[in-house]
């Protein structure tokens, strides 16, 4: 969300390099109490914003906000309105195509998922 908001508002974007530099500075601190308590929350939100932007590769940029809201509601276990589900439709269709192609393709998806979990 912060990533999209930054693009729309022509704000500065936080790059991975800047995050890595920040973490290096954090590790150099002698006293962890020097950190702002909310700093980690702000960093987590920025990283989450960068991750959500990758969904555009699957669902398209026009559905990005719907997907973000879909994921938030799903994680909270709440009912998801049809408009948000519609935003996930390209991803659902992709998954359906993989399942329809047969068990070999489903197995490939499982392997890909395991690899993604190891890197994330």
C-alpha positions in Angstrom: 0.0 0.0 0.0 2.8 2.4 0.9 4.5 1.6 -2.4 1.3 2.4 -4.4 0.7 5.5 -2.4 4.3 6.7 -3.0 3.8 6.2 -6.7 0.5 8.1 -6.8 1.8 10.9 -4.6 5.2 11.1 -6.2 6.8 10.4 -2.8 10.2 8.8 -2.2 10.3 5.1 -2.6 12.3 2.9 -0.1 14.6 0.5 -1.9 15.9 -2.8 -0.7 19.3 -1.3 -0.6 18.1 1.4 1.9 16.5 -1.3 4.1 19.7 -3.3 4.1 21.7 -0.2 5.0 19.2 0.5 7.9 19.6 -3.1 9.2 23.3 -2.8 9.1 23.0 0.4 11.2 20.6 -1.3 13.6 23.1 -4.2 14.1 25.8 -1.7 14.9 23.8 -0.1 17.8 25.1 -1.0 21.2 21.8 -0.6 22.9 18.6 -1.9 21.2 16.6 0.6 23.4 17.9 3.4 21.1 15.4 2.2 18.5 12.0 3.7 18.1 9.4 1.0 19.2 7.3 1.6 16.0 10.3 1.4 13.7 9.9 -2.4 13.1 6.2 -2.0 12.4 6.9 0.7 9.8 9.6 -1.5 8.2 7.2 -4.5 8.1 4.5 -2.4 6.4 6.9 -1.2 3.8 8.1 -4.7 3.0 4.5 -5.9 2.9 3.8 -3.1 0.4 6.6 -4.3 -1.8 5.4 -7.9 -1.7 1.8 -6.9 -2.6 3.0 -5.1 -5.7 4.2 -8.5 -7.1 0.5 -9.5 -7.3 0.1 -7.1 -10.3 2.1 -9.6 -12.3 -0.7 -12.1 -11.9 -3.9 -10.1 -11.4 -3.0 -6.9 -13.2 -2.5 -3.4 -11.8 -6.2 -2.6 -12.0 -7.0 -5.3 -9.4 -4.1 -4.6 -7.0 -6.1 -2.7 -4.3 -8.9 -5.4 -4.4 -6.3 -8.1 -3.9 -4.7 -6.3 -1.0 -8.1 -6.0 0.7 -8.9 -9.6 -0.2 -5.8 -10.8 1.5 -6.3 -8.7 4.6 -9.9 -10.0 5.1 -8.8 -13.6 4.4 -6.0 -13.4 6.9 -8.5 -12.1 9.5 -10.9 -14.9 8.6 -13.7 -12.4 7.6 -16.2 -12.6 4.8 -14.9 -11.3 1.5 -17.1 -9.2 -0.6 -17.6 -10.3 -4.3 -15.8 -7.2 -5.6 -12.6 -8.3 -3.8 -13.0 -11.8 -5.0 -13.4 -10.5 -8.5 -9.9 -8.9 -8.1 -8.4 -12.3 -7.4 -10.2 -13.9 -10.4 -7.1 -14.0 -12.6 -5.2 -15.8 -9.9 -8.1 -18.2 -9.3 -8.3 -18.9 -13.0 -4.6 -19.6 -13.1 -4.9 -22.0 -10.3 -7.9 -23.7 -11.9 -5.9 -24.1 -15.2 -3.1 -25.7 -13.3 -5.4 -28.1 -11.6 -7.3 -28.9 -14.8 -4.0 -29.7 -16.6 -3.5 -32.7 -14.3 -1.6 -34.0 -11.3 1.8 -33.4 -12.9 1.2 -29.7 -13.1 -0.2 -29.7 -9.5 2.9 -31.4 -8.3 5.1 -28.7 -10.1 3.1 -26.0 -8.3 3.7 -27.7 -5.0 7.4 -27.9 -5.7 7.4 -24.2 -6.7 5.5 -23.3 -3.5 8.1 -25.2 -1.3 10.9 -23.3 -3.1 9.2 -20.0 -2.5 8.7 -20.8 1.2 12.5 -21.4 1.6 13.4 -18.1 0.0 10.8 -16.0 1.9 
